[in-house]
Amino acid sequence: MSTIGYESWAVDLAEVGPVYPFQGMEVPMVVIGVVFWLGWHLIQYQREKTHLAKAKKMGDQDQIARALERY
């Protein structure tokens, strides 16, 4: 199986051009990467928002208010 489109390396590589795997797939790979990156940030935002909402409700509110008023 060839991922670069050449079945034989018995050619002049100066005339071949790019010799890296999946040539021509740069744009779709960038699009997939950006979608993954944005999706990860959205998921992280939701998880952190939920965590902070839970953390805000933790503890005795009166005791926290008294501790804050001291300073």
Secondary structure by P-SEA (a helix, b strand, c coil): ccccccccccccccccccccccccaaaaaaaaaaaaaaaaaaaaaaaaaaaaaaaaacccaaaaaaaaaac
